[in-house]
Amino acid sequence: MDWMTWSPFQSAEIKDICAHMTQSERSAAVKRAALYGVWVVISLALPTVLAIRHPSWLALCIATPLVAIHILCIPLWQRKQREFLCSTEWAKSQGLEPHDVKRFARPKR
């Protein structure tokens, strides 16, 4: 298991895909994760900190739509992630389709 593609709630399917990634696919996955981190900072963290530290109508007018856009984009991001994962060589050889891949593991009872 590679710590760069590891996530605590990954499904078994995602773990298998990540375990079989080529070096270029792994690099692309890391780049996508870094870009998502930048997106989180810009659309969620900075506006929230701005609104808390400098409460004003302007800060709220900036923060509220950015946070809302972030939340609304989560399903799109997850869909794009499934598409990316299913575009790897190993996933294609296994016949995996984006709509079949579960993103999160089910909790054990």
C-alpha positions in Angstrom: 0.0 0.0 0.0 1.4 3.4 -1.0 0.8 6.2 1.5 0.4 8.7 -1.3 -2.8 7.0 -2.6 -4.0 5.8 0.8 -7.2 7.0 2.4 -8.7 5.7 5.7 -12.2 5.0 4.2 -11.1 3.6 0.8 -13.2 0.8 -0.6 -11.5 -2.5 -1.5 -12.0 -1.6 -5.2 -10.1 1.7 -4.9 -7.3 0.0 -2.9 -6.9 -2.6 -5.7 -6.9 0.1 -8.4 -4.3 2.2 -6.4 -2.1 -0.9 -5.8 -1.9 -1.6 -9.5 -1.3 2.0 -10.7 1.7 2.6 -13.0 4.2 5.3 -11.9 2.6 7.9 -14.3 -0.9 7.1 -13.1 0.3 7.4 -9.5 1.9 10.8 -10.3 -1.3 11.9 -11.9 -3.3 10.8 -8.8 -0.9 12.7 -6.5 -1.2 15.8 -8.7 -5.0 15.6 -8.6 -4.9 15.3 -4.8 -2.7 18.4 -4.5 -5.0 20.4 -6.8 -8.0 19.3 -4.7 -6.1 20.5 -1.6 -5.6 23.9 -3.2 -9.3 24.0 -4.1 -10.2 23.2 -0.5 -8.0 26.0 0.8 -9.4 28.6 -1.7 -13.0 27.7 -1.6 -13.4 26.5 2.0 -10.6 27.3 4.5 -9.7 30.8 3.5 -13.3 32.1 3.2 -14.2 30.5 6.5 -11.2 32.0 8.3 -11.9 35.4 6.7 -15.5 35.3 7.9 -14.6 34.3 11.4 -11.6 36.6 12.0 -13.1 39.6 10.2 -16.8 39.3 10.5 -18.5 41.8 8.2 -21.1 41.8 5.5 -18.4 41.8 2.8 -16.6 38.8 4.4 -19.9 36.9 4.6 -20.8 37.8 1.0 -17.5 36.4 -0.1 -17.4 33.3 2.1 -20.9 32.1 1.8 -21.0 31.6 -2.0 -17.5 30.1 -2.0 -18.4 27.5 0.7 -21.7 26.8 -1.1 -19.9 26.2 -4.4 -17.4 23.9 -2.7 -20.2 21.8 -1.2 -22.1 21.7 -4.5 -19.0 20.6 -6.4 -18.3 17.6 -4.1 -20.4 15.1 -6.2 -18.7 16.4 -9.4 -15.3 15.9 -7.9 -16.2 12.4 -6.7 -17.5 11.5 -10.2 -14.3 12.8 -11.8 -12.3 10.8 -9.4 -14.1 7.5 -10.2 -13.7 8.3 -13.9 -9.9 8.9 -13.4 -9.5 5.7 -11.4 -11.4 3.6 -14.0 -9.2 5.1 -16.7 -6.1 3.3 -15.3 -4.7 0.4 -17.2 -5.5 -2.1 -14.5 -9.0 -0.9 -14.0 -9.7 -1.1 -17.8 -8.3 -4.6 -17.9 -10.7 -5.5 -15.1 -13.6 -4.0 -16.9 -14.4 -1.5 -14.0 -16.8 1.3 -14.8 -17.1 4.5 -12.8 -20.7 3.8 -11.8 -19.7 0.4 -10.3 -16.8 1.7 -8.2 -17.7 2.4 -4.6 -15.6 5.2 -3.1 -15.9 4.4 0.5 -15.7 1.1 2.5 -18.8 0.0 4.4 -18.3 -0.1 8.2 -18.0 -3.6 9.6 -20.7 -4.5 12.1 
